[in-house]
């Protein structure tokens, strides 16, 4: 048996755009393992803490 239920809820959030540099310089290893991966990890942590916001990514 399949049960489906709906619940209306209202939340407030903001629109956020994250800009990511994907140039070759982002492969520098002054962050571990490199700048690009470090930036991704930071963005993931940021997004996890913003459940009600709409977030977009541009590269």
HUWO-V583959 format. One record per helix or strand. SS is the DSSP state (alpha for helix, beta for strand). FROM is the first residue (numbers start at 1). TO is the last residue. If there is no record, write none. Layout:
ss: [SS | SS]
from: [FROM | FROM]
to: [TO | TO]
This chain:
ss: [beta | alpha | alpha | beta]
from: [15 | 24 | 35 | 54]
to: [19 | 27 | 48 | 58]
